[in-house]
Each structure stands twice: as structure tokens, then as C-alpha cells.
Amino acid sequence: MGREVLGKCPVCGGDTSVTKIKCSKCKTTIEGEFELCKFCKLTPEQKLFIDVFIKCRGNIKEVEKELGISYPTVKNKLEDAANALGHKAQVEISDSVKRKDVLDRLNNGEVTVEEALELLKT
């Protein structure tokens, strides 16, 4: 008891399903095939990141501090988790929109000058 359901097969990586549910109070057992929620399919690392992201209320600077990682790494981890949850990547934004976004983040103190320069290079 107390183990987490595996969302992915450790042998082939395929999706898993639950076939038996038991009530811990009355001991009623239900058998069938039940799909897992999409969050069960996240890796432990993705779950940790999502937990920290929510704890920090989406504040990327706070996520950076909490996990000890850089702004680009936070963005990459967020993209990875979003993809794992089935959310497709957004359409590539224009260079002028990207520059404005980076400058806005710099102005708001969300990124350092060095991080802003790095983001503008990509």
C-alpha cells in the first residue's frame, strides 16, 4: 500500500491501465479497465517540476531559485511537461514579438541582463 500507480510500462514505455480498485474502508472491490489521469503519465521529474511551478504560482524567478536552475532550463522543463500532458507547442513567434517579450521580462526583473542576452541569441 502507499505506492504510486505507474503511468508508463517500465518494460516498453506504453501507457498502463488499472484493472482493479479496492476501497480501503469497506473493502469493496471493483474490476474493469480504468484509464489513468494524464498526470499519472508524467515522470517523477516532471511531477516535481509541476509541483514546484504551482507552489511558486508560476513565477519563473521563484522556480529558478527553488530548483537552482536557469531561466532557459525552467522554460525547457515547462515545455517538456506541457508536451507530456498532450499540449502542443505554440506556433513560433516572430522575432520582434520575442525581443519585446525578453525586454519586458528584463524590465520586470524576471531575467538578468545575461539571461536576456542569451535568450535573444536563440
N, CA, C and O of each residue as an XYZ file, in Angstrom:
488
protein
N       0.835     -1.195      0.000
C       0.000      0.000      0.000
C       0.870      1.245      0.000
O       2.021      1.213      0.435
N       0.314      2.325     -0.485
C       1.018      3.581     -0.488
C       1.894      3.794     -1.710
O       2.565      4.823     -1.793
N       1.918      2.874     -2.655
C       2.705      3.052     -3.863
C       1.911      3.829     -4.892
O       0.681      3.779     -4.931
N       2.647      4.548     -5.724
C       2.016      5.329     -6.776
C       1.814      4.452     -8.010
O       2.649      3.602     -8.316
N       0.715      4.660     -8.707
C       0.425      3.910     -9.928
C       1.429      4.299    -11.002
O       1.732      5.478    -11.186
N       1.940      3.299    -11.709
C       2.844      3.565    -12.818
C       2.017      3.940    -14.048
O       1.170      3.163    -14.489
N       2.257      5.106    -14.587
C       1.520      5.559    -15.768
C       2.102      5.029    -17.059
O       1.425      4.980    -18.086
N       3.377      4.628    -17.001
C       4.066      4.076    -18.174
C       4.650      2.724    -17.805
O       5.134      2.530    -16.690
N       4.603      1.797    -18.743
C       5.164      0.468    -18.534
C       6.683      0.567    -18.410
O       7.336      1.170    -19.261
N       7.251     -0.026    -17.347
C       8.709      0.041    -17.184
C       9.461     -0.815    -18.204
O      10.677     -0.681    -18.337
N       8.758     -1.692    -18.925
C       9.409     -2.558    -19.905
C       9.412     -1.920    -21.296
O      10.462     -1.809    -21.929
N       8.232     -1.500    -21.769
C       8.144     -0.995    -23.147
C       7.824      0.496    -23.246
O       7.936      1.078    -24.325
N       7.423      1.126    -22.128
C       7.098      2.552    -22.157
C       5.669      2.859    -22.564
O       5.295      4.027    -22.667
N       4.862      1.829    -22.799
C       3.468      2.040    -23.182
C       2.628      2.520    -22.007
O       3.028      2.397    -20.849
N       1.447      3.075    -22.322
C       0.522      3.518    -21.275
C      -0.009      2.311    -20.502
O      -0.208      1.239    -21.073
N      -0.233      2.492    -19.220
C      -0.792      1.426    -18.393
C      -2.251      1.753    -18.057
O      -2.714      2.874    -18.268
N      -2.960      0.758    -17.534
C      -4.321      0.981    -17.059
C      -4.498      0.222    -15.749
O      -3.768     -0.727    -15.462
N      -5.463      0.648    -14.974
C      -5.780     -0.006    -13.704
C      -6.923     -0.979    -13.975
O      -7.878     -0.636    -14.672
N      -6.828     -2.186    -13.431
C      -7.873     -3.181    -13.681
C      -8.649     -3.560    -12.427
O      -9.645     -4.278    -12.516
N      -8.212     -3.092    -11.261
C      -8.897     -3.438    -10.025
C      -8.758     -2.283     -9.042
O      -7.668     -1.746     -8.845
N      -9.873     -1.910     -8.431
C      -9.891     -0.849     -7.431
C     -10.524     -1.416     -6.166
O     -11.544     -2.101     -6.229
N      -9.912     -1.128     -5.015
C     -10.430     -1.640     -3.744
C     -10.565     -0.485     -2.765
O      -9.641      0.313     -2.607
N     -11.707     -0.395     -2.114
C     -11.946      0.622     -1.105
C     -11.218      0.226      0.180
O     -11.383     -0.889      0.676
N     -10.417      1.140      0.710
C      -9.666      0.815      1.921
C     -10.566      0.797      3.156
O     -10.188      0.238      4.186
N     -11.751      1.402      3.063
C     -12.653      1.445      4.219
C     -13.565      0.218      4.274
O     -13.553     -0.525      5.255
N     -14.358      0.008      3.211
C     -15.343     -1.088      3.261
C     -14.895     -2.344      2.529
O     -15.583     -3.364      2.544
N     -13.725     -2.258      1.885
C     -13.120     -3.396      1.178
C     -13.861     -3.804     -0.089
O     -13.590     -4.873     -0.634
N     -14.791     -2.978     -0.572
C     -15.458     -3.257     -1.840
C     -14.413     -3.238     -2.952
O     -13.538     -2.372     -2.982
N     -14.516     -4.210     -3.870
C     -13.579     -4.305     -4.983
C     -14.348     -4.130     -6.293
O     -15.415     -4.715     -6.481
N     -13.803     -3.334     -7.178
C     -14.392     -3.100     -8.496
C     -13.354     -3.510     -9.525
O     -12.209     -3.063     -9.470
N     -13.754     -4.365    -10.471
C     -12.836     -4.783    -11.528
C     -13.327     -4.266    -12.859
O     -14.530     -4.170    -13.099
N     -12.397     -3.940    -13.711
C     -12.690     -3.419    -15.036
C     -11.395     -2.877    -15.625
O     -10.306     -3.252    -15.190
N     -11.512     -2.006    -16.601
C     -10.322     -1.352    -17.137
C     -10.526      0.142    -17.028
O     -11.426      0.712    -17.646
N      -9.673      0.768    -16.229
C      -9.804      2.192    -15.931
C      -8.574      2.924    -16.443
O      -7.442      2.512    -16.191
N      -8.808      4.012    -17.164
C      -7.698      4.822    -17.648
C      -7.177      5.698    -16.519
O      -7.928      6.118    -15.638
N      -5.891      5.963    -16.564
C      -5.269      6.847    -15.583
C      -5.390      8.292    -16.057
O      -5.499      8.553    -17.255
N      -5.370      9.218    -15.121
C      -5.384     10.627    -15.494
C      -4.062     10.963    -16.174
O      -3.068     10.258    -15.998
N      -4.056     12.033    -16.943
C      -2.847     12.370    -17.698
C      -1.664     12.723    -16.791
O      -0.518     12.582    -17.216
N      -1.903     13.170    -15.570
C      -0.817     13.500    -14.657
C      -0.092     12.246    -14.168
O       1.086     12.310    -13.816
N      -0.786     11.107    -14.143
C      -0.157      9.845    -13.740
C       0.912      9.417    -14.740
O       1.797      8.629    -14.405
N       0.835      9.925    -15.951
C       1.770      9.531    -17.004
C       3.045     10.373    -17.012
O       3.958     10.108    -17.795
N       3.111     11.383    -16.147
C       4.316     12.206    -16.057
C       5.431     11.446    -15.352
O       5.166     10.586    -14.512
N       6.662     11.759    -15.688
C       7.804     11.166    -14.988
C       7.897     11.802    -13.599
O       7.330     12.871    -13.373
N       8.602     11.160    -12.670
C       8.779     11.780    -11.348
C       9.407     13.174    -11.431
O       9.034     14.069    -10.672
N      10.357     13.360    -12.348
C      10.994     14.676    -12.512
C       9.973     15.717    -13.000
O       9.963     16.852    -12.523
N       9.125     15.327    -13.944
C       8.090     16.247    -14.444
C       7.088     16.593    -13.345
O       6.647     17.738    -13.239
N       6.732     15.607    -12.531
C       5.804     15.856    -11.423
C       6.400     16.820    -10.407
O       5.715     17.718     -9.917
N       7.683     16.633    -10.090
C       8.360     17.537     -9.170
C       8.368     18.958     -9.728
O       8.080     19.914     -9.008
N       8.697     19.093    -11.006
C       8.730     20.418    -11.617
C       7.357     21.085    -11.560
O       7.250     22.251    -11.179
N       6.306     20.353    -11.936
C       4.940     20.910    -11.914
C       4.559     21.317    -10.492
O       3.938     22.361    -10.291
N       4.928     20.496     -9.502
C       4.634     20.812     -8.104
C       5.315     22.120     -7.692
O       4.683     22.983     -7.081
N       6.589     22.268     -8.022
C       7.319     23.492     -7.683
C       6.750     24.680     -8.447
O       6.605     25.766     -7.885
N       6.427     24.485     -9.717
C       5.871     25.558    -10.546
C       4.570     26.090     -9.941
O       4.355     27.301     -9.877
N       3.713     25.178     -9.501
C       2.441     25.583     -8.879
C       2.700     26.231     -7.520
O       2.090     27.246     -7.186
N       3.611     25.637     -6.735
C       3.957     26.217     -5.428
C       4.404     27.661     -5.588
O       4.060     28.518     -4.775
N       5.179     27.930     -6.647
C       5.696     29.280     -6.911
C       4.702     30.135     -7.699
O       5.025     31.240     -8.134
N       3.499     29.611     -7.875
C       2.428     30.320     -8.576
C       2.844     30.783     -9.972
O       2.419     31.840    -10.439
N       3.687     29.970    -10.637
C       4.101     30.273    -11.991
C       5.170     31.337    -12.112
O       5.522     31.732    -13.223
N       5.695     31.808    -10.990
C       6.746     32.820    -11.013
C       8.060     32.142    -11.363
O       8.634     31.414    -10.553
N       8.526     32.388    -12.574
C       9.711     31.683    -13.070
C      10.946     31.991    -12.236
O      11.775     31.109    -12.015
N      11.080     33.217    -11.773
C      12.227     33.571    -10.927
C      12.244     32.716     -9.658
O      13.298     32.244     -9.234
N      11.066     32.523     -9.057
C      10.975     31.700     -7.852
C      11.274     30.231     -8.155
O      11.907     29.545     -7.353
N      10.818     29.751     -9.317
C      11.107     28.369     -9.716
C      12.619     28.198     -9.893
O      13.194     27.195     -9.472
N      13.253     29.200    -10.525
C      14.718     29.170    -10.684
C      15.398     28.999     -9.336
O      16.274     28.149     -9.175
N      14.986     29.818     -8.363
C      15.592     29.772     -7.028
C      15.330     28.433     -6.349
O      16.245     27.815     -5.804
N      14.098     27.997     -6.386
C      13.697     26.760     -5.707
C      14.463     25.543     -6.231
O      14.905     24.696     -5.455
N      14.613     25.468     -7.558
C      15.261     24.306     -8.164
C      16.740     24.522     -8.469
O      17.451     23.583     -8.824
N      17.200     25.772     -8.327
C      18.600     26.066     -8.612
C      18.953     25.907    -10.079
O      20.033     25.421    -10.414
N      18.041     26.319    -10.956
C      18.268     26.200    -12.400
C      18.060     27.548    -13.073
O      17.495     28.465    -12.478
N      18.515     27.665    -14.312
C      18.435     28.928    -15.045
C      17.065     29.101    -15.707
O      16.284     28.157    -15.826
N      16.805     30.335    -16.132
C      15.545     30.656    -16.818
C      15.321     29.753    -18.038
O      14.239     29.181    -18.170
N      16.311     29.605    -18.936
C      16.085     28.728    -20.094
C      15.770     27.284    -19.693
O      14.976     26.613    -20.352
N      16.394     26.808    -18.610
C      16.121     25.441    -18.148
C      14.695     25.326    -17.629
O      14.025     24.325    -17.880
N      14.220     26.346    -16.903
C      12.823     26.353    -16.437
C      11.889     26.284    -17.637
O      10.942     25.497    -17.648
N      12.153     27.107    -18.642
C      11.300     27.123    -19.840
C      11.309     25.764    -20.538
O      10.270     25.290    -20.998
N      12.484     25.141    -20.616
C      12.575     23.823    -21.262
C      11.810     22.766    -20.479
O      11.125     21.928    -21.065
N      11.927     22.806    -19.149
C      11.200     21.846    -18.315
C       9.690     22.063    -18.416
O       8.918     21.105    -18.422
N       9.283     23.307    -18.493
C       7.856     23.615    -18.647
C       7.345     23.094    -19.987
O       6.267     22.505    -20.058
N       8.113     23.309    -21.038
C       7.736     22.813    -22.366
C       7.662     21.289    -22.372
O       6.748     20.710    -22.959
N       8.626     20.643    -21.718
C       8.642     19.185    -21.639
C       7.391     18.658    -20.934
O       6.755     17.718    -21.411
N       7.041     19.266    -19.798
C       5.854     18.833    -19.052
C       4.585     19.095    -19.860
O       3.677     18.263    -19.879
N       4.520     20.237    -20.522
C       3.342     20.558    -21.342
C       3.182     19.535    -22.466
O       2.074     19.078    -22.745
N       4.295     19.182    -23.106
C       4.239     18.174    -24.170
C       3.787     16.823    -23.621
O       2.989     16.131    -24.254
N       4.294     16.444    -22.445
C       3.922     15.162    -21.835
C       2.434     15.117    -21.490
O       1.825     14.047    -21.482
N       1.854     16.284    -21.207
C       0.425     16.353    -20.898
C      -0.434     16.463    -22.164
O      -1.660     16.545    -22.086
N       0.222     16.462    -23.325
C      -0.501     16.483    -24.586
C      -0.767     17.862    -25.155
O      -1.558     18.003    -26.087
N      -0.124     18.874    -24.614
C      -0.299     20.230    -25.126
C       0.762     20.509    -26.172
O       1.959     20.460    -25.889
N       0.317     20.799    -27.373
C       1.254     21.036    -28.466
C       1.959     22.359    -28.285
O       1.425     23.293    -27.687
N       3.173     22.424    -28.815
C       3.964     23.654    -28.749
C       3.251     24.760    -29.511
O       2.591     24.513    -30.521
N       3.394     25.973    -29.016
C       2.798     27.110    -29.687
C       3.545     27.376    -30.978
O       4.713     27.015    -31.124
N       2.867     28.003    -31.899
C       3.478     28.375    -33.161
C       4.626     29.343    -32.877
O       4.515     30.205    -32.005
N       5.723     29.198    -33.613
C       6.887     30.059    -33.429
C       6.480     31.521    -33.551
O       5.808     31.913    -34.505
N       6.891     32.311    -32.585
C       6.534     33.723    -32.589
C       7.570     34.517    -33.385
O       8.715     34.089    -33.531
N       7.165     35.649    -33.885
C       8.067     36.467    -34.691
C       9.214     36.994    -33.837
O       9.103     37.078    -32.613
N      10.317     37.349    -34.496
C      11.489     37.861    -33.783
C      11.169     39.134    -33.012
O      11.662     39.320    -31.900
N      10.349     40.017    -33.586
C      10.049     41.279    -32.894
C       9.216     41.032    -31.636
O       9.416     41.696    -30.619
N       8.288     40.085    -31.702
C       7.479     39.743    -30.525
C       8.369     39.099    -29.470
O       8.229     39.383    -28.281
N       9.283     38.233    -29.902
C      10.198     37.575    -28.973
C      11.086     38.610    -28.279
O      11.261     38.559    -27.062
N      11.644     39.545    -29.044
C      12.506     40.581    -28.448
C      11.736     41.397    -27.421
O      12.249     41.685    -26.339
N      10.490     41.775    -27.761
C       9.673     42.557    -26.830
C       9.421     41.767    -25.556
O       9.501     42.317    -24.458
N       9.117     40.471    -25.694
C       8.865     39.623    -24.528
C      10.101     39.553    -23.633
O       9.993     39.682    -22.414
N      11.270     39.350    -24.232
C      12.510     39.258    -23.457
C      12.781     40.591    -22.750
O      13.154     40.612    -21.577
N      12.591     41.698    -23.467
C      12.827     43.017    -22.858
C      11.830     43.300    -21.738
O      12.189     43.897    -20.724
N      10.588     42.875    -21.917
C       9.592     43.028    -20.847
C      10.004     42.226    -19.614
O       9.890     42.715    -18.490
N      10.480     41.003    -19.817
C      10.926     40.162    -18.695
C      12.118     40.796    -17.981
O      12.214     40.770    -16.754
N      13.026     41.368    -18.779
C      14.183     42.054    -18.197
C      13.730     43.250    -17.378
O      14.217     43.469    -16.268
N      12.804     44.021    -17.917
C      12.269     45.198    -17.229
C      11.550     44.825    -15.936
O      11.608     45.568    -14.956
N      10.872     43.675    -15.929
C      10.136     43.219    -14.747
C      11.021     42.490    -13.744
O      10.554     42.072    -12.685
N      12.305     42.337    -14.081
C      13.224     41.654    -13.173
C      13.098     40.142    -13.195
O      13.598     39.471    -12.292
N      12.445     39.597    -14.200
C      12.274     38.145    -14.283
C      13.533     37.454    -14.790
O      13.756     36.276    -14.507
N      14.361     38.188    -15.543
C      15.620     37.645    -16.044
C      16.725     38.674    -15.833
O      16.472     39.875    -15.738
N      17.945     38.179    -15.764
C      19.090     39.082    -15.647
C      19.487     39.553    -17.046
O      19.004     39.029    -18.050
N      20.361     40.533    -17.095
C      20.845     41.037    -18.385
C      21.509     39.890    -19.161
O      21.294     39.747    -20.364
N      22.306     39.086    -18.475
C      22.995     37.974    -19.128
C      21.987     36.971    -19.698
O      22.145     36.494    -20.822
N      20.955     36.656    -18.915
C      19.945     35.714    -19.404
C      19.185     36.295    -20.588
O      18.875     35.583    -21.543
N      18.884     37.598    -20.527
C      18.178     38.251    -21.640
C      19.019     38.196    -22.905
O      18.496     37.915    -23.983
N      20.320     38.461    -22.788
C      21.195     38.386    -23.953
C      21.222     36.980    -24.523
O      21.207     36.806    -25.741
N      21.262     35.973    -23.658
C      21.258     34.591    -24.110
C      19.954     34.253    -24.823
O      19.962     33.589    -25.860
N      18.837     34.710    -24.269
C      17.536     34.434    -24.889
C      17.408     35.115    -26.244
O      16.787     34.567    -27.155
N      17.977     36.279    -26.385
C      17.909     36.993    -27.661
C      18.754     36.335    -28.728
O      18.512     36.539    -29.917
N      19.749     35.541    -28.325
C      20.596     34.837    -29.287
C      19.867     33.664    -29.918
O      20.122     33.316    -31.071
N      18.954     33.050    -29.163
C      18.294     31.844    -29.659
C      17.159     32.136    -30.591
O      16.513     31.212    -31.085
